[in-house]
Amino acid sequence: MYRVKAINIAKALIGIAISATLLHAQWLDQKDKGIPRLKDGKPNLFAPAPRTPDAKPALTGVWESRAAVPGEVRRVIRDPNQVDPAVDLEKATKYFMNIFADNKAADEIMQPEAAALLKARLQAMGTTSPSSHCLPAGVPFSMLITPFKMIQTPIEIVVLPEDNNPPRQIYLDGRKLPKDPDPSWMGYSVGQWQGDTLVVDTNGFNDKTWLDALGHPHSESMHLTERYRRTDLGHMQVEFRVDDPKMYVRPFSVTVPLALMPDTDVFESVCAENELDRQHLGR
């Protein structure tokens, strides 16, 4: 898909410049053992989804978001020529640019504070984006813009985003969400299985990250619910449900396809190394 170090909104939806840097993989072509393969040696991405020894769906692997319809992001980015060529406009999900891309009621459900924040961010033309300052993109934004690796154990799932984000820890040991958490970039996550669907609840976010490249905000009161369902070896769907009454009058959801990236790994990303953005951002 596309691998990025920093995302900058240059001209909102009329023309958005994405600062993308291709990185080098530690293991770019290391075949995964145990993956069903076709006669030509390629992974059989439509084989049945694997399961763990306790019969749960196995989610371990490197995943990336995908467009539900090829080229759907072109409807959101009105001038594709202003997007870095490293971004695959056929595969990129529209939600990384605008989480309300197919929600005509976006303006109606934003609280006045959210609308004012979005307006200010658009006027700043990306200079206030956290990732423009080598800060984490957060959740769900980071999962919509770069690959991420899931490592599953019976009591915990660790998510390693490829871009400049801390790892996430999703606890499956039955603990409850903290009642008064210290706000953090990635929040506090607990998960449980509902049949073959992993349901993850996260709270305790700070309010410094954006929901998308456009700049839709969230508050520290945001409660994020994710529902992961792996349909076969190479495909999974995740529904993101945002419940943030301080910023939005009602919850809203988006469902994003995820594609397995077999025979590879997440790349190392150090935002401040060779970073050239901040000198152009002003004060």
Backbone hydrogen bonds, N-H to C=O, Kabsch-Sander energy under -0.5 kcal/mol:
donor,donor_aa,acceptor,acceptor_aa,energy
6,A,19,S,-1.1
8,N,17,A,-0.5
10,A,8,N,-0.7
11,K,15,G,-1.2
14,I,11,K,-1.0
15,G,11,K,-1.4
17,A,15,G,-0.5
18,I,16,I,-0.5
19,S,17,A,-0.6
20,A,18,I,-0.9
30,Q,27,W,-0.5
30,Q,263,D,-0.9
31,K,29,D,-0.6
35,I,32,D,-1.0
38,L,42,K,-3.1
41,G,38,L,-2.1
44,N,36,P,-3.0
45,L,43,P,-1.4
47,A,44,N,-1.9
52,T,56,K,-3.1
55,A,52,T,-2.3
58,A,50,P,-2.4
59,L,57,P,-0.6
61,G,150,M,-2.1
63,W,61,G,-0.5
63,W,148,F,-3.2
64,E,259,A,-1.6
66,R,257,P,-2.3
67,A,91,K,-1.8
71,G,90,E,-1.8
72,E,69,V,-2.0
73,V,92,A,-0.6
74,R,71,G,-1.6
75,R,72,E,-1.4
76,V,73,V,-1.4
77,I,73,V,-2.6
78,R,13,L,-1.6
78,R,76,V,-0.9
82,Q,79,D,-2.1
83,V,80,P,-1.7
87,V,84,D,-2.1
88,D,86,A,-0.5
89,L,87,V,-1.0
92,A,88,D,-2.3
96,F,93,T,-1.1
97,M,94,K,-0.8
98,N,94,K,-2.0
101,A,98,N,-1.9
103,N,100,F,-1.9
104,K,102,D,-0.7
106,A,103,N,-1.5
109,I,105,A,-1.7
110,M,106,A,-1.0
111,Q,247,M,-3.3
115,A,111,Q,-2.3
116,A,112,P,-2.2
117,L,113,E,-2.1
118,L,114,A,-2.6
119,K,115,A,-2.1
120,A,116,A,-2.1
121,R,117,L,-2.3
122,L,118,L,-2.3
123,Q,119,K,-2.2
124,A,120,A,-1.6
125,M,122,L,-1.1
126,G,121,R,-1.1
127,T,124,A,-1.6
129,S,126,G,-1.4
132,S,129,S,-0.8
133,H,129,S,-0.6
133,H,130,P,-1.5
134,C,131,S,-1.2
135,L,130,P,-2.3
142,S,138,G,-2.8
143,M,140,P,-1.1
144,L,140,P,-0.6
144,L,141,F,-1.8
145,I,141,F,-0.7
145,I,142,S,-0.5
146,T,142,S,-1.3
148,F,63,W,-2.5
149,K,160,L,-2.2
150,M,61,G,-2.8
151,I,158,V,-2.6
152,Q,150,M,-0.5
153,T,156,E,-2.4
157,I,170,I,-2.6
158,V,151,I,-2.5
159,V,168,R,-2.3
160,L,149,K,-3.1
160,L,158,V,-0.5
162,E,147,P,-2.2
165,N,163,D,-2.5
168,R,159,V,-2.7
170,I,157,I,-3.2
171,Y,169,Q,-0.7
171,Y,189,S,-2.1
172,L,155,I,-2.6
173,D,155,I,-0.5
184,S,204,G,-2.4
188,Y,203,N,-3.1
189,S,169,Q,-0.8
190,V,201,D,-2.3
191,G,171,Y,-3.0
192,Q,199,V,-2.0
194,Q,197,T,-3.1
195,G,193,W,-0.6
197,T,194,Q,-1.7
198,L,228,Y,-2.4
199,V,192,Q,-2.9
199,V,197,T,-0.6
200,V,198,L,-0.6
200,V,226,E,-3.1
201,D,190,V,-2.8
202,T,224,L,-2.5
203,N,188,Y,-1.8
206,N,184,S,-2.2
211,L,216,H,-3.0
213,A,96,F,-2.5
214,L,97,M,-1.3
215,G,212,D,-0.5
222,M,219,S,-1.4
223,H,243,D,-2.4
224,L,202,T,-2.4
224,L,222,M,-0.5
225,T,241,R,-2.2
226,E,200,V,-2.9
227,R,239,E,-1.6
228,Y,198,L,-2.8
229,R,237,Q,-2.4
231,T,229,R,-0.6
231,T,235,H,-1.4
232,D,235,H,-1.4
233,L,47,A,-3.1
234,G,45,L,-2.8
235,H,232,D,-0.7
236,M,258,L,-2.2
237,Q,229,R,-2.2
238,V,256,V,-2.2
239,E,227,R,-1.7
240,F,238,V,-0.5
240,F,254,V,-3.0
241,R,225,T,-2.6
241,R,239,E,-0.6
242,V,240,F,-0.5
242,V,252,F,-2.8
243,D,223,H,-2.1
243,D,241,R,-0.6
244,D,242,V,-0.5
247,M,244,D,-1.6
248,Y,244,D,-2.8
249,V,109,I,-3.1
252,F,242,V,-1.8
254,V,240,F,-2.0
256,V,238,V,-2.9
258,L,236,M,-3.8
259,A,64,E,-2.8
260,L,234,G,-2.1
261,M,62,V,-3.3
264,T,261,M,-0.6
271,C,269,S,-0.5
273,E,270,V,-1.2
274,N,272,A,-0.5
275,E,272,A,-1.2
280,H,277,D,-2.5
281,L,278,R,-1.2
282,G,278,R,-0.6
